Structures are given as structure tokens and as C-alpha cells.
């Protein structure tokens, strides 16, 4: 476990520097659908700890009721 976690903080810092001032739509592809994710569950590290502004965060509320799209991948 120590080997897996070695330099974890340094990696987060490097990603934070890269993410500064950048936006992202955080999502997950499952069973051919793309699901937008907020900052309070799976993948929340992307918006919270790393620092990308997750512009899809409101897509999980009532303002944008459709949250997943079928893909043709």
C-alpha cells in the first residue's frame, strides 16, 4: 500500500497546477450512456481536490433534467 500511495500528494499538487483556471464536464460512460457527475460522489476528487471547475455540476439538478445521453461508441 505504501508503494501505491508514494508521492500521492505531489501528484495531486501537479494536477492542481494543471487544472488552475480550467473547466471540465465530469462524467462516466456506462452501458453506452454518458452520465454527468457532480462534486459530491464518484469522481468528486476531480472538482474538489484537483480543482477543475466542474461546469456539469448543475446538470444533476432540476435546471437540466436530462442527465445521460446514449452514445454510439
Order of alpha helices (4+ residues) and beta strands (2+ residues): alpha-alpha-beta-beta-beta-beta-beta
